[in-house]
Amino acid sequence: MQKHKKYLCPVRKAREIHGSKPAIVYKEISLNYDRFDDLVDEIAERLSPFTNSKIAIYSKNSINLVITLFACFRKNITPVLLNTRWPLFQIEKALNDLDCKLLISDNPKVFLLDTTSTSFEKLFNSRIPAPSPAHIDHKASITLFTSSSTKVAKGCLLNLRSLLISASSVCEKIELTQKSFCYLDLPLFHVAGISMMLRSFLQGATLILSHDLETDLLEKKISHISMVPTQLYRLLLSSRKVLKKASSLTSILVGGAPIGKDLLTRANKACLPIHVTYGLTELGSSVFIKKNPKFDKEFLPLGFPLSHLQAALSEDNELYLKGFSLFQGYYQDKKAISPLTKTGWFKTHDLVHFDPVKGYSIIGRKDNQFISGGENIQPEQIEQEIMSIPQVVQALVVPIKDSEFGHRPVAFVSGFDKLDKLKRSLENKLPKYKIPAHFFDLNQFQNSQMKWKRADLVKIAEKKINEK
């Protein structure tokens, strides 16, 4: 990638071509590119004192949040997007660890923290109506936190230019053009949400902020949606009228968690334009995208990496990646430290199966493996078999200590009411040592993150078993 000192902000570029066209829509509010760009200018001037520093933002999706993000980019301010599901102590830790100079939020609870803060209301009421340079420094970045299943979410520093390169590759794959209408239902503190936003403005399309998916599908013009498997499951429970509208979309990107065989089959029967994606925060979102893939026995081939990425395998089939959208590093001691190998590869810790014709299939996390009675167990393989059972939406398998076998698998399942019947259903699918010793209803437990942390599930399982 050839680096330039500055490049034109995609919002300004879209304005020069599509000035009067709607740029962003929420409910009855619509801003065209002219007005959107003017507001970015004004907020950028208001934030000038924080140039070359970090600003934390704790907010649900909103038009003001989107405007503020681009204002930050124009002033070379690194926005640090905080998970709105976090408790106060985790927010405070992130603010201190990353040395944020300002916190912006409309949630009153965060103003209890001992930090310089302001609300979006104050920020926008005091905006300065002055033109701001619309060119962005090539170092402009954003900080997002991984939604990993490990104990601690890691702060990732991502270069904006690299994210735009990734967005461009995805646009080609899912036919996203200036005529598209992109529906943003995922949070902007997640890389998938940021990516959908950038794709839309990069192409000069219209970004629609979600209100109610079923209502919006029927009342608004939508072409592209990104969602997790649980959202797809809920969509499939909708009326025929809603499903008919959903089937007319150009693309429904599904990622963030493995998709089960039964759920994928039901989506295909409903003629939904499914694009299954595998991605990482560290790679700026999508790595593989496959339209309407089909399971090949236990594997779901997702093809080959997007055009800006390269893939390689280690001796034990761990996926290595490199390319233009690689992040700059994880934050340690207020600095981004790169974890790349000497030759520039990022170790994903994901195990894959490779077929020279069908491409890559994700098997599971290398660090999720455990041994039971001398046998290696990959939890994700058990999860896929459970999710192949009709009605199962999600399955997570974790190990618990066992005096006889060392560890035994237990499963947390959502969408299937009769858990006592699951063990019998798996007897013809899995060897005995892979059949979970216990099944729990995942919906009975609360989770503050987008993804369950497996360590938390281990604690829950051990507690529930000890109560028996």
C-alpha positions as CSV (number, residue, x, y, z in Angstrom):
1,M,0.0,0.0,0.0
2,Q,1.4,3.4,-1.0
3,K,1.0,5.8,1.9
4,H,0.2,9.5,1.3
5,K,0.4,12.1,4.0
6,K,-3.2,13.0,3.6
7,Y,-6.3,11.8,1.7
8,L,-9.7,13.2,1.1
9,C,-12.3,12.3,3.7
10,P,-14.8,9.8,2.1
11,V,-17.7,11.9,3.4
12,R,-16.4,15.0,1.6
13,K,-15.6,12.9,-1.5
14,A,-19.2,11.6,-1.5
15,R,-20.5,15.1,-1.1
16,E,-18.7,16.3,-4.2
17,I,-20.5,13.7,-6.2
18,H,-23.8,13.1,-4.4
19,G,-24.4,16.3,-2.4
20,S,-28.2,16.3,-2.2
21,K,-28.5,12.5,-1.8
22,P,-29.4,11.1,1.6
23,A,-26.2,10.1,3.5
24,I,-27.7,8.9,6.8
25,V,-31.2,8.2,7.9
26,Y,-32.8,7.4,11.3
27,K,-36.5,7.1,11.7
28,E,-37.9,10.3,10.1
29,I,-34.5,12.2,10.2
30,S,-32.5,12.3,7.0
31,L,-29.3,14.2,6.3
32,N,-28.0,14.6,2.8
33,Y,-24.3,14.6,2.1
34,D,-24.1,18.4,2.0
35,R,-25.6,18.8,5.5
36,F,-23.8,15.8,6.9
37,D,-20.4,17.1,5.7
38,D,-21.1,20.6,7.1
39,L,-21.9,19.1,10.6
40,V,-18.7,17.1,10.5
41,D,-16.8,20.3,9.7
42,E,-18.4,22.1,12.7
43,I,-17.8,19.4,15.2
44,A,-14.3,18.9,14.0
45,E,-13.6,22.6,14.8
46,R,-15.2,22.1,18.3
47,L,-12.8,19.2,18.9
48,S,-9.7,21.0,17.7
49,P,-8.2,21.3,21.2
50,F,-7.9,17.5,21.3
51,T,-6.0,17.1,18.0
52,N,-3.4,14.3,18.1
53,S,-4.9,12.8,21.3
54,K,-7.5,10.1,22.2
55,I,-11.2,10.7,22.9
56,A,-13.3,7.9,24.4
57,I,-16.9,7.6,23.3
58,Y,-19.6,5.6,25.2
59,S,-22.7,5.7,23.1
60,K,-25.3,3.6,21.3
61,N,-25.6,4.1,17.5
62,S,-26.8,7.6,16.6
63,I,-26.4,10.2,13.9
64,N,-24.4,12.4,16.3
65,L,-22.0,9.5,17.0
66,V,-21.3,9.0,13.3
67,I,-20.7,12.7,12.8
68,T,-18.4,12.8,15.8
69,L,-16.3,9.9,14.4
70,F,-15.6,11.6,11.1
71,A,-14.9,14.9,13.0
72,C,-12.3,13.0,15.0
73,F,-10.7,11.6,11.8
74,R,-10.3,15.0,10.3
75,K,-8.5,16.3,13.4
76,N,-6.3,13.2,13.7
77,I,-8.1,12.4,17.0
78,T,-8.2,8.7,17.8
79,P,-11.8,7.8,18.9
80,V,-11.8,5.0,21.4
81,L,-15.2,3.3,21.2
82,L,-16.3,1.7,24.5
83,N,-18.7,-1.2,24.8
84,T,-22.0,0.1,26.1
85,R,-22.6,-3.1,27.9
86,W,-19.5,-2.6,30.1
87,P,-19.8,-1.8,33.8
88,L,-18.3,1.4,35.2
89,F,-15.1,-0.1,36.5
90,Q,-14.2,-1.5,33.0
91,I,-14.9,1.9,31.4
92,E,-12.7,3.6,33.9
93,K,-9.9,1.1,33.3
94,A,-10.0,1.6,29.6
95,L,-9.9,5.4,30.0
96,N,-6.8,5.2,32.2
97,D,-5.1,2.5,30.2
98,L,-5.4,4.4,26.9
99,D,-4.8,7.9,28.4
100,C,-8.1,9.3,26.9
101,K,-8.3,13.1,27.2
102,L,-12.1,13.4,26.9
103,L,-15.1,11.2,27.4
104,I,-18.2,11.8,25.2
105,S,-21.5,10.2,26.1
106,D,-25.2,10.9,26.7
107,N,-25.4,8.2,29.4
108,P,-25.5,9.9,32.8
109,K,-23.8,7.0,34.7
110,V,-20.4,7.7,33.1
111,F,-20.3,11.2,34.4
112,L,-19.8,9.7,37.9
113,L,-16.2,8.9,36.7
114,D,-13.3,11.2,37.6
115,T,-12.5,12.3,34.1
116,T,-13.1,15.2,31.7
117,S,-16.4,14.6,30.0
118,T,-19.1,16.1,27.9
119,S,-22.4,15.1,26.4
120,F,-23.3,15.0,22.7
121,E,-26.0,17.6,23.5
122,K,-23.4,20.1,24.8
123,L,-21.0,19.2,22.0
124,F,-23.5,19.8,19.2
125,N,-25.1,22.9,20.9
126,S,-21.6,24.5,21.0
127,R,-20.4,23.5,17.5
128,I,-18.4,26.1,15.6
129,P,-19.7,26.9,12.1
130,A,-16.3,27.1,10.4
131,P,-14.8,25.1,7.6
132,S,-12.4,22.4,8.6
133,P,-9.8,20.7,6.4
134,A,-11.5,17.7,4.8
135,H,-8.3,15.8,4.3
136,I,-7.3,13.1,6.7
137,D,-3.8,12.3,7.9
138,H,-2.6,8.8,6.8
139,K,-2.0,8.1,10.5
140,A,-5.7,8.7,11.5
141,S,-6.9,5.7,13.5
142,I,-9.6,4.3,15.6
143,T,-9.5,2.1,18.7
144,L,-11.9,-0.9,19.0
145,F,-12.0,-3.6,21.6
146,T,-12.0,-7.3,20.6
147,S,-15.2,-9.2,21.4
148,S,-13.2,-12.2,22.2
149,S,-14.1,-15.2,24.3
150,T,-11.0,-14.7,26.4
151,K,-11.0,-13.2,29.9
152,V,-10.0,-9.6,28.8
153,A,-11.1,-7.6,25.8
154,K,-8.0,-6.2,24.1
155,G,-7.8,-2.6,22.7
156,C,-6.9,-2.7,19.0
157,L,-5.5,0.3,17.2
158,L,-6.7,0.3,13.6
159,N,-5.6,2.6,10.8
160,L,-8.6,4.3,9.1
161,R,-6.9,4.0,5.6
162,S,-6.5,0.3,6.2
163,L,-10.1,-0.1,7.2
164,L,-11.2,1.7,4.0
165,I,-9.1,-0.7,1.9
166,S,-10.9,-3.6,3.7
167,A,-14.3,-1.9,3.1
168,S,-13.5,-1.6,-0.6
169,S,-12.7,-5.3,-0.9
170,V,-16.0,-6.2,0.8
171,C,-18.0,-3.8,-1.4
172,E,-16.8,-5.7,-4.5
173,K,-17.8,-9.0,-2.9
174,I,-21.3,-8.1,-1.9
175,E,-22.2,-5.8,-4.8
176,L,-22.4,-2.6,-2.6
177,T,-22.6,0.5,-4.8
178,Q,-23.6,4.1,-4.7
179,K,-27.2,2.9,-5.3
180,S,-27.2,0.8,-2.1
181,F,-29.0,1.3,1.2
182,C,-27.0,-0.1,4.1
183,Y,-28.7,-1.0,7.3
184,L,-26.7,-0.6,10.5
185,D,-28.0,-2.8,13.2
186,L,-24.7,-3.8,14.8
187,P,-23.1,-1.4,17.3
188,L,-20.4,0.9,16.2
189,F,-18.2,-0.2,19.1
190,H,-17.9,-3.5,17.1
191,V,-15.7,-3.8,14.0
192,A,-18.6,-5.1,12.0
193,G,-20.6,-2.0,12.7
194,I,-17.7,0.4,11.9
195,S,-17.1,-1.6,8.7
196,M,-20.7,-1.3,7.5
197,M,-20.6,2.5,8.1
198,L,-17.4,2.9,6.2
199,R,-18.6,0.8,3.2
200,S,-21.7,2.9,2.9
201,F,-19.9,6.3,2.8
202,L,-17.0,5.0,0.8
203,Q,-19.4,4.2,-2.0
204,G,-21.6,7.2,-1.6
205,A,-24.5,5.0,-0.5
206,T,-27.2,5.7,2.1
207,L,-26.7,4.5,5.7
208,I,-29.9,3.6,7.6
209,L,-29.6,3.4,11.4
210,S,-31.8,0.7,12.8
211,H,-35.0,1.3,14.8
212,D,-36.9,-2.0,14.4
213,L,-35.7,-4.5,11.8
214,E,-39.1,-5.9,10.8
215,T,-40.7,-2.4,10.6
216,D,-37.7,-1.0,8.7
217,L,-37.7,-3.8,6.2
218,L,-41.3,-3.1,5.3
219,E,-41.1,0.7,5.3
220,K,-37.6,1.6,4.2
221,K,-35.5,0.8,1.1
222,I,-32.7,-1.5,2.3
223,S,-30.2,-3.5,0.2
224,H,-27.5,-4.6,2.7
225,I,-27.6,-5.9,6.3
226,S,-25.0,-7.3,8.6
227,M,-26.0,-9.5,11.5
228,V,-25.1,-12.3,13.9
229,P,-26.6,-15.8,13.7
230,T,-29.0,-15.0,16.6
231,Q,-30.5,-12.1,14.6
232,L,-30.8,-14.3,11.6
233,Y,-32.8,-16.8,13.7
234,R,-35.1,-14.1,14.8
235,L,-35.6,-12.8,11.3
236,L,-36.6,-16.3,10.2
237,L,-39.4,-16.2,12.7
238,S,-40.9,-13.1,11.0
239,S,-44.0,-13.0,8.9
240,R,-44.1,-14.1,5.3
241,K,-44.3,-10.5,4.3
242,V,-41.1,-9.6,6.1
243,L,-39.3,-12.7,4.8
244,K,-40.3,-11.9,1.2
245,K,-38.9,-8.4,1.6
246,A,-35.7,-9.8,3.2
247,S,-35.3,-12.2,0.3
248,S,-35.2,-9.2,-2.1
249,L,-32.1,-7.7,-0.4
250,T,-28.8,-7.8,-2.2
251,S,-26.8,-9.2,0.8
252,I,-27.3,-10.4,4.3
253,L,-23.8,-10.7,5.9
254,V,-23.8,-13.2,8.7
255,G,-20.8,-13.5,11.1
256,G,-19.5,-12.9,14.6
257,A,-20.2,-16.5,15.6
258,P,-20.4,-19.9,13.8
259,I,-23.6,-20.5,11.9
260,G,-25.3,-23.9,12.4
261,K,-26.2,-26.3,9.6
262,D,-30.0,-26.1,10.4
263,L,-30.0,-22.3,10.5
264,L,-28.2,-22.0,7.2
265,T,-30.5,-24.5,5.6
266,R,-33.6,-22.6,6.8
267,A,-32.2,-19.4,5.5
268,N,-31.5,-20.9,2.1
269,K,-35.0,-22.3,2.0
270,A,-36.3,-18.8,2.6
271,C,-34.3,-17.6,-0.4
272,L,-32.3,-15.2,1.7
273,P,-29.2,-13.8,0.1
274,I,-26.8,-15.0,2.8
275,H,-23.1,-14.2,2.8
276,V,-21.4,-16.1,5.6
277,T,-18.3,-14.2,6.8
278,Y,-15.4,-14.9,9.0
279,G,-13.5,-11.9,10.3
280,L,-11.4,-10.4,13.1
281,T,-11.1,-7.0,14.7
282,E,-7.4,-7.3,14.2
283,L,-7.9,-7.6,10.4
284,G,-10.4,-4.8,10.1
285,S,-13.5,-7.1,9.9
286,S,-14.0,-9.6,7.1
287,V,-11.4,-12.1,5.9
288,F,-13.5,-14.7,4.1
289,I,-17.0,-14.1,2.6
290,K,-19.0,-16.8,0.9
291,K,-22.4,-16.5,-0.7
292,N,-24.8,-19.2,0.2
293,P,-22.2,-21.7,1.3
294,K,-23.0,-25.4,1.9
295,F,-21.7,-27.7,4.5
296,D,-19.3,-30.4,3.2
297,K,-19.7,-33.0,6.0
298,E,-18.6,-31.3,9.2
299,F,-16.9,-28.4,7.3
300,L,-18.3,-25.1,6.0
301,P,-15.9,-24.0,3.2
302,L,-15.7,-20.2,3.0
303,G,-13.5,-19.9,0.0
304,F,-10.4,-17.8,-0.1
305,P,-9.3,-14.5,1.5
306,L,-10.5,-11.1,0.2
307,S,-8.3,-9.5,-2.4
308,H,-6.2,-7.4,0.0
309,L,-5.2,-10.3,2.3
310,Q,-3.0,-13.4,2.2
311,A,-3.4,-16.6,4.2
312,A,-1.0,-19.3,5.3
313,L,-1.1,-22.4,7.5
314,S,1.3,-23.4,10.3
315,E,2.3,-27.0,10.8
316,D,-0.6,-27.6,13.1
317,N,-3.1,-25.9,10.7
318,E,-3.4,-22.6,12.5
319,L,-4.4,-19.8,10.2
320,Y,-1.9,-17.0,9.6
321,L,-2.9,-13.8,7.9
322,K,-1.3,-10.7,6.5
323,G,-2.4,-7.7,4.4
324,F,-3.2,-4.1,4.1
325,S,-5.9,-4.1,6.8
326,L,-3.8,-5.5,9.6
327,F,-4.1,-3.6,12.8
328,Q,-1.2,-1.6,14.4
329,G,-1.2,-3.6,17.6
330,Y,-2.7,-4.2,21.0
331,Y,-2.5,-1.5,23.7
332,Q,0.1,-2.1,26.4
333,D,1.2,0.7,28.7
334,K,-0.7,3.2,26.6
335,K,1.1,2.2,23.4
336,A,0.1,-0.1,20.5
337,I,2.4,-3.1,20.5
338,S,2.4,-5.3,17.3
339,P,2.1,-9.0,17.9
340,L,3.1,-9.9,14.3
341,T,5.8,-12.5,13.4
342,K,9.2,-11.3,12.0
343,T,7.8,-11.9,8.5
344,G,4.6,-9.9,9.1
345,W,2.1,-12.6,9.8
346,F,-0.7,-12.4,12.4
347,K,-1.4,-15.6,14.2
348,T,-5.1,-15.9,14.5
349,H,-5.1,-18.9,16.9
350,D,-7.9,-20.3,14.7
351,L,-7.5,-23.9,13.4
352,V,-8.7,-24.4,9.8
353,H,-9.2,-27.1,7.2
354,F,-7.9,-26.2,3.7
355,D,-9.2,-27.6,0.4
356,P,-7.4,-26.4,-2.7
357,V,-10.7,-26.1,-4.5
358,K,-13.2,-25.1,-1.8
359,G,-10.8,-23.0,0.3
360,Y,-10.7,-22.5,4.0
361,S,-13.1,-23.9,6.7
362,I,-12.9,-22.7,10.3
363,I,-12.6,-25.6,12.8
364,G,-12.2,-23.7,16.0
365,R,-9.9,-21.8,18.4
366,K,-6.6,-23.5,19.0
367,D,-6.7,-22.4,22.7
368,N,-10.2,-23.9,23.2
369,Q,-8.9,-27.5,22.8
370,F,-8.8,-29.7,25.8
371,I,-8.2,-33.4,26.7
372,S,-10.8,-35.8,28.0
373,G,-9.7,-39.3,28.9
374,G,-6.6,-39.0,26.7
375,E,-8.7,-37.8,23.6
376,N,-8.3,-34.3,22.1
377,I,-11.5,-32.4,21.9
378,Q,-12.2,-29.3,19.8
379,P,-15.4,-27.7,21.3
380,E,-16.5,-26.1,18.1
381,Q,-16.8,-29.5,16.4
382,I,-19.3,-30.5,19.1
383,E,-21.1,-27.2,18.8
384,Q,-21.6,-27.6,15.1
385,E,-23.2,-31.0,15.6
386,I,-25.5,-29.6,18.3
387,M,-26.4,-26.7,16.0
388,S,-27.3,-29.1,13.2
389,I,-30.2,-30.2,15.3
390,P,-33.4,-28.4,14.3
391,Q,-34.4,-25.4,16.4
392,V,-31.0,-25.0,18.1
393,V,-29.8,-21.4,17.6
394,Q,-26.5,-21.4,19.5
395,A,-24.3,-23.9,21.3
396,L,-21.2,-23.3,23.4
397,V,-19.2,-26.2,24.7
398,V,-16.6,-25.8,27.6
399,P,-14.6,-28.2,29.7
400,I,-15.2,-28.8,33.4
401,K,-12.8,-30.7,35.6
402,D,-13.5,-34.4,36.2
403,S,-11.6,-36.7,38.6
404,E,-11.9,-39.7,36.2
405,F,-11.3,-38.2,32.7
406,G,-9.4,-35.0,33.6
407,H,-12.1,-32.9,31.8
408,R,-15.6,-33.5,30.4
409,P,-17.4,-31.3,27.9
410,V,-20.6,-29.5,29.0
411,A,-22.9,-27.6,26.6
412,F,-24.9,-24.4,26.8
413,V,-27.7,-24.3,24.3
414,S,-30.3,-21.7,23.2
415,G,-33.4,-22.2,21.1
416,F,-34.0,-25.9,22.1
417,D,-36.5,-26.4,25.0
418,K,-36.1,-30.1,25.7
419,L,-32.5,-30.3,26.7
420,D,-32.9,-33.8,28.1
421,K,-33.4,-35.1,24.5
422,L,-30.2,-33.5,23.2
423,K,-27.9,-36.3,24.5
424,R,-29.9,-38.9,22.7
425,S,-29.9,-36.9,19.5
426,L,-26.1,-36.8,19.5
427,E,-25.5,-40.5,20.1
428,N,-25.5,-41.1,16.3
429,K,-23.5,-38.1,15.5
430,L,-20.6,-38.1,18.0
431,P,-18.3,-40.6,19.8
432,K,-19.3,-41.1,23.4
433,Y,-16.4,-39.1,24.9
434,K,-17.5,-36.0,22.9
435,I,-21.1,-36.1,24.0
436,P,-21.5,-33.4,26.7
437,A,-22.0,-34.7,30.2
438,H,-24.4,-31.8,31.0
439,F,-26.7,-29.4,29.1
440,F,-27.7,-26.0,30.2
441,D,-30.1,-23.4,28.8
442,L,-28.0,-20.5,27.7
443,N,-30.9,-18.1,27.9
444,Q,-31.2,-18.5,31.6
445,F,-27.9,-16.6,32.1
446,Q,-27.1,-12.9,31.6
447,N,-24.2,-11.7,29.5
448,S,-22.9,-8.1,29.3
449,Q,-20.8,-8.8,26.2
450,M,-21.5,-9.5,22.5
451,K,-19.9,-12.9,22.9
452,W,-19.9,-15.2,25.9
453,K,-16.5,-15.7,27.5
454,R,-15.9,-19.4,27.9
455,A,-14.2,-18.9,31.2
456,D,-17.4,-17.4,32.6
457,L,-19.4,-20.4,31.3
458,V,-17.0,-22.8,33.0
459,K,-17.7,-21.0,36.3
460,I,-21.5,-21.1,35.7
461,A,-21.3,-24.8,34.8
462,E,-19.3,-25.7,37.9
463,K,-21.6,-23.8,40.2
464,K,-24.7,-25.4,38.7
465,I,-23.3,-28.9,38.9
466,N,-22.2,-28.4,42.6
467,E,-25.7,-27.2,43.4
468,K,-27.1,-30.6,42.3
